[in-house]
Amino acid sequence: MKLLEDRLTVKDEIIRAKDGTITVREEQLKLALSASADRAQVNTGDARMLASCESQLAKADSEIHRLRNPGFFRQLLSPQSIQGFAVGYGVGRLGK
């Protein structure tokens, strides 16, 4: 009888130890899920910032392209072109 009581006591201790292990694992799972949610929130913020930076870079590239390659009318009406036409016209008038 003493042997059976000892075995039951040992099994009860094993069950308590497993309950403790289960509790610890549940806490670890909660912490892991919380960390995952926090990481997802940070990644979302990073993605938003990245999209904003890419938008700003696209606008800057567009402006650089516009300044480096002006349109036909903009080139035609630029001060350098008007000055060149005036000088050419004046030279042409003097040559007559």
N, C-alpha and C positions, 0 to 999 in steps of 0.2 A: 504494500500500500504506500509506503514511504517512497518507493521508487516511482510510482505513478504520480504522486504529488510533486516530486522533484521534476519529472518530465513536464508536467503541466506548468510548473513555475518557469522552467526554461523556455517553453513555447510561448508563454505570456510575455516574457522578456523579449523574445524574438519578434513577436507581434508589435510590441511597443516600439522597438527599434525600427521596424519597417514603417510604422506609422510616422515616426520622426523623419525617416528618409523621404517618405511621401510628402510630408509637410515642407521639407526643405526643397524638394524638387518643384513643388507647386509655387513656392516663393521665387525660385530661380526662373520658372516659366513666366511668372508675372513680370519680373524684372526684365527678362529678355523681350517680352512683348512691348513693355513700356519703352525700352531702349530702341526697339525697332520703329515704334511710332514716332519717337523723337527724331530719329535719323531720317525718316520719311519726310517729316516737317522741314528739317534742315535742307534736305535734297530739293524739296519743292521751292524753298526760298532761293537756293542756289540756281535752280533752273530759271526762276523769274529774273534774277539778276543777270544771268547769262543771256537771256532773251533780250533784256533791256540793253545790255552792252552791244549785242550783235545788231540791234536796231540802230543804235547810235553810230556804230561803225559803218553800216550801210548808208546812212545819211551822209556821213563824212566822205565816204567813197564817191557817192553821187555828186556831192558838191565839188570835190577835187576833179572829177571827170568833167563836170560842167565848166569849171574854170580853165582846165587844160584844153578843152575842145569846145570853144564857143560855137554857137550856131552860125549859119551863113549870114543872116541879117545882123547879128551882133558883130561879126567881123567886118561886114560892109559898113556899118555905122560907127565903128570904133574911131577914136580920135586919130590914131595913126593912119587909118585908111583915108579919112576925110582930109587929113593934112597931105597925104600923098596925092590924092585927087586934085587938091588945090594947087599944089606945086606943079603937077603935070599939066593942069589946065593953064596955069600962068606961063609955064615954059612954052606951051603950044601957042598961046596968044602972042608971046613975044617973037616967036619964030615966023609969024605971018608978015 
